Amino acid sequence: MTRAPEARDPLAMVLAAAAAIAWLFTGDFGKEVLSEVAVFAIFAMSLNLLVGCAGLVSLGHAAFFAIGAYAAAAFGVFVNLPLWTAMPLAVAVTAVAAAVAGFFAVRLSGVFFIMMTLAIGQMVYAFFLNSRAFNADDGMAGIGRVDFSFLGLDSGEPAVFCAFAVVAAVAVFFLLRMVARSPFGHTLAALRQNEPRLRSLGCPVLRCKLAAFTLAGALAGFAGALAAQHSGFISPDLAFWTVSGEVLVMVIIGGMGSLSGAALGAALVILLRHHLAGLTEYWVFYMGVLFVLMVLFAEDGVAGRFSWLLRKLHRRGKNV
Amino acid sequence: MNKKRFAAAFLTAVFFAAPAPAAEPVKIGVLLPFSGVYGGLGSDQERALGLGFDTFGRTVGGRGIVLVKADTEAKPAVGLQKARELILRDRVDLLVGIISSAVAGAVRDYVHNAGVPLFITNAGNDLLTGARCSPWIIRTSFSNSQIVRGMGPWLHRRGYRSAFLMAFDYAAGHQMMDAFRDSFTSAGGAIAGEEYPPLGQVQDFAPYLVKLKSAAPDVTFVFFAGPPAIKFAREYAAFGLNRGIPLAAAGWLTSALHIDRQGGEVDGVYSILNYVPSIASAENAAFQRAHKARFGRAGSEYGVAAYDTARLIVDALAAVNADLSDKSAFLRAVHAVSFNGPRGPFRIDPATNNIIQNIYISQVRRSARGGVTAEVLDVLPGMRDQARGCRM
């Protein structure tokens, strides 16, 4: 079941082309949806580092998404920092939070790791829900967006912010691909396959897991900081465990272990949500049916099916 | 060649003969909770809004009026998403609704930046027409402090010298109690005590009622709405407090939606609100008659705000001949509208975009037919908010 990162990633190219076409040809609403897809693609890719590479299934990843969002909003609204400064600070805050949470979480494995991350997520949710400083369950409003006026652009325009979000997603994609191909990435893959053996080889297993947990948390915080700017409003719901569950569904539908698959999963879930919600009240039910079918018949997700199809076409081309 | 030219001429003729774009309907997005805890209030307002448009006109200036519903679930994040969908995807001309102040706070910036007029039909947070006011956001319901600040002097005049305050620990609770405290102490009254139970976590008011009893105030003033209101009034009566310490409340405690079910438990309660079904006027009688005929029960303070909003929109659209291309002209028309509605004289204050309206002080009494009704004791005419921190 090893999936060594391929040199070329046709799915990523298809996705990038689809994003470019969507950006060029949709109206303002389409661009708003595309921004949301880009933000959740970053979120899902960051979780993929844990689930797909290191084999650590987290049910509390939304905690870091929310911390990133709240930190960016707090630096922007309370301290009045420009978002170009607030965003990196938010990522740093989230990285610290993820390192602290990870310190406890990575000592556990299997179901206990899942329960621990779930508990951490709900603790963060409860904190924001009850915190006066962050406006409790009313949430925080008045969050601006990064300033592009030095380029003569207004980030309040859906087209500008959408392009920014997509570029950010592409950058995160390359960053995570670099990580996956590095010795560190290979160590994580080995860790997923045979942890005791790695341990007996003298690899600092806990430190590797903690590093992965921190990096994934920081990138989720980056996604959160973008989400806060995109909607201009945040509430404790961002940290709720169902959000963690949803992003896990994105990773699984897209194809665990595939970076572009995680991005595709995010796109699929968000587009389905927008379209199904308009068609039927029971859209959550249909999403559930889709998820069950995917898990039963396409364990490797849409990305896996896609590369299977490509291989098949390639072989047939050779035979003829 | 000839055929083509003919076709071109024909198409041109059709194009110019087509009615002006004004024939397109005015699209109004309705942002209300239809599910969740506030679902009942949302559908109450939606029905009254429909009744209002049926009464005051479904077509204005040659354009029809189309309502597009969206369920906010009374959740801020969902409300914001729905507002964005209504504005960007459905391209609505106006927005109406919003029960929860949290939802209003969430959509405020987006609506303000999009420049789409929003008529708030409930959410009472003072800030929405105060420090966070917007030229595009008009409130046809009330502000929290507008409702209660007449109560302090009135109770003082009646001889009550000390008051105990209680409300849930959230923005609306504090705004109401702050406004009451200011008005009561500046009239010469004293505060015997205050309690703010956590919102949504109280199973039982008993511990707070014990504190209230030992503080022994002349009068109690509270703000509770919905199911907790019914529960509070019940426990207040069950403790026997209603016999010694009169209960005064922001009028949602004995809302028209549930006063029938409260019965003797709320007998004698003083309430202050912008509407009670027993207001004696031809406009109110017409509203109540139409509401009862269509929905089989009395119109509430929630319904009346939506009903008046329909009239405000129809009148303002008529003044600009349903032409919304100049939005500021439409807003000026909104400010110019004034009429006598079920609540009495209605107009929008250009300084804050909040409603200027009568406030009614009433007392719940057993009626001759066996039930209980809130009977109006006093009217505070034309209550108007000061522009606290609001710069348009």
Interface residues (C-beta under 8 A of the other chain):
Chain A: G27 D28 F29 E32 A136 D137 D138 G139 A141 G142 G156 P158 S231 G232 F233 I234 S235 D237 L238
Chain B: K75 P76 A77 L80 Q81 R84 E85 L88 R89 S101 A102 G105 A106 V107 R108 D109 Y110 N113 Y170 A171
